[in-house]
């Protein structure tokens, strides 16, 4: 049995593809806002890694969200997804760069729509501060990873009202995300000599 320790922002996507993964696993989801405080993130990761150390391997579904994440994972048979952040996990770094040719965008996935208020509060961003911080962004792009964008309309409108950033929707399949998880599982297998 493998363990997947994931940022809570990935919960719905992991649950959606669970039946498509060719290995048994238990998933644990950490709070989505932990990445805004490196100490909190390191503590939560270490605690969960320790509780999963007897699994066949540990897949860590995070991006490079902590400057020392490799150090944190090193004592365990743990493999981090090969992506810079949660957006790269869904649409690849190349696709992000292509979109950047149109301007700077703030990305929202279903997990982000559910968590942005908590994240902003953790950073002490009032409405005025959020509008100031997001002013350079042309808008927001909602990554419709679950194929149900209409269910997030109210949350997207709240984000628009809070930040004054218009949004657009982009359909995303989960093939890239699934491939990152499977590749991390392969690295776990190599780490234990399977």
C-alpha positions in Angstrom: 0.0 0.0 0.0 1.3 3.4 -1.0 0.5 6.7 0.7 -0.3 10.0 -1.1 0.3 13.0 1.1 -1.4 15.8 -0.8 -2.1 19.5 -0.6 -5.8 19.8 0.1 -6.1 21.8 -3.1 -5.7 18.4 -5.0 -8.4 16.5 -3.0 -11.1 16.5 -5.6 -8.8 15.7 -8.5 -7.1 12.8 -6.7 -10.5 11.4 -5.7 -11.7 11.7 -9.3 -8.7 9.7 -10.8 -8.3 7.3 -7.9 -9.9 4.4 -9.9 -7.6 5.1 -12.8 -4.4 4.7 -10.8 -3.0 1.2 -11.0 -1.8 0.8 -7.4 -3.5 0.8 -4.0 -3.0 3.9 -1.8 -4.3 5.8 1.2 -4.6 9.5 0.7 -4.0 12.2 3.4 -4.8 15.8 2.6 -3.0 18.7 4.4 -4.6 22.1 4.6 -4.4 24.0 1.4 -3.1 27.2 3.0 -0.1 25.7 4.7 2.3 26.8 1.9 1.9 30.4 3.0 3.9 29.6 6.2 7.0 27.4 5.7 7.2 26.4 9.4 3.6 25.2 9.4 4.1 23.3 6.1 7.3 21.7 7.2 5.8 20.6 10.5 2.6 19.1 8.9 4.6 17.3 6.2 7.1 15.8 8.7 4.3 14.6 10.9 2.5 12.9 8.0 5.6 11.5 6.5 6.4 9.9 9.9 3.0 8.3 10.1 3.3 6.9 6.5 6.9 5.7 6.8 5.9 2.0 6.8 4.1 2.2 3.4 5.6 0.8 0.2 6.2 4.4 -0.9 5.0 7.9 -0.3 3.9 10.2 -3.1 3.9 13.8 -2.1 1.4 15.7 -4.2 2.8 19.2 -3.7 4.8 21.5 -5.9 8.0 23.2 -4.8 6.0 24.9 -2.0 8.8 24.9 0.6 12.4 25.9 -0.2 13.8 22.8 1.7 11.1 20.3 0.6 13.8 17.9 -0.8 15.5 17.9 2.6 12.2 17.3 4.4 11.4 14.3 2.2 15.0 12.8 2.1 14.7 10.5 5.1 11.7 8.8 3.7 10.9 6.8 0.5 9.0 9.8 -0.7 8.7 11.2 -4.2 7.5 14.8 -4.9 5.5 15.5 -8.0 7.7 16.9 -10.7 6.0 20.3 -11.0 6.8 23.8 -9.7 3.3 24.3 -8.2 -0.2 23.1 -8.3 -1.0 24.9 -11.6 1.9 23.1 -13.4 0.5 19.9 -12.0 -2.7 20.5 -13.9 -1.6 22.2 -17.2 2.2 21.9 -17.4 4.8 24.7 -17.1 4.9 25.0 -20.9 1.2 25.8 -21.1 1.5 28.4 -18.3 4.3 30.1 -20.2 2.1 30.1 -23.4 -0.7 31.8 -21.5 1.8 34.2 -20.0 2.3 35.6 -23.5 -1.2 37.1 -23.2 -0.4 38.6 -19.8 -0.1 37.7 -16.1 -2.9 35.6 -14.7 -3.9 34.3 -11.3 -5.0 30.6 -11.5 -7.8 29.0 -9.6 -8.6 25.4 -9.5 -11.7 23.9 -7.7 -9.5 23.5 -4.6 -8.4 27.1 -4.8 -11.9 28.4 -5.2 -12.7 26.6 -1.9 -9.6 27.8 -0.2 -8.6 31.3 -1.4 -10.3 33.1 1.5 -8.4 31.0 4.1 -5.1 31.6 2.2 -5.6 35.3 2.0 -6.4 35.4 5.7 -3.3 33.4 6.5 -1.3 36.1 4.6 -3.3 38.9 6.4 -4.6 40.2 3.1 -7.6 42.4 3.6 -9.8 43.1 0.5 -7.7 46.3 -0.1 -4.4 44.4 0.2 -5.6 41.6 -2.1 -6.6 44.1 -4.7 -3.2 45.8 -4.4 -1.3 42.5 -4.7 -3.4 41.2 -7.6 -3.4 44.5 -9.5 -0.6 43.4 -11.9 -2.7 40.4 -13.0 -4.8 40.7 -16.1 -7.3 38.4 -14.6 -7.9 35.0 -13.2 -8.2 31.6 -15.0 -10.4 29.0 -13.5 -9.0 25.5 -14.4 -12.0 23.3 -14.8 -10.3 20.1 -13.8 -13.5 18.4 -12.8 -15.7 19.3 -15.7 -18.3 21.1 -13.5 -17.3 24.8 -13.7 -21.0 25.8 -13.2 -20.7 24.5 -9.6 -18.0 27.0 -8.8 -19.7 30.1 -10.3 -20.7 31.6 -6.9 -17.1 31.2 -5.6 -15.7 32.7 -8.7 -18.0 35.7 -8.4 -16.9 36.1 -4.8 -13.3 36.1 -5.9 -14.1 38.7 -8.6 -15.9 40.9 -6.1 -13.1 40.6 -3.5 -10.2 41.1 -5.9 -11.7 43.0 -8.9 -10.0 40.5 -11.2 -12.2 39.2 -14.0 -12.0 35.5 -14.7 -12.3 33.1 -17.6 -12.7 29.3 -17.6 -10.4 26.8 -19.1 -11.3 23.1 -19.5 -8.5 20.8 -18.3 -8.3 17.0 -18.4 -6.4 15.2 -15.6 -4.0 13.2 -17.8 -1.0 15.3 -17.0 -1.8 15.3 -13.3 -2.2 11.5 -13.4 1.1 11.0 -15.2 2.9 13.0 -12.5 1.5 10.8 -9.8 2.4 7.6 -11.7 5.9 8.9 -12.4 6.3 9.7 -8.6 5.1 6.1 -7.8 7.8 4.7 -10.2 10.5 6.7 -8.3 9.2 5.3 -5.0 9.6 1.8 -6.5 13.1 2.5 -7.6 13.9 3.9 -4.1 12.9 0.6 -2.5 14.5 -1.6 -5.2 11.2 -2.9 -6.5 
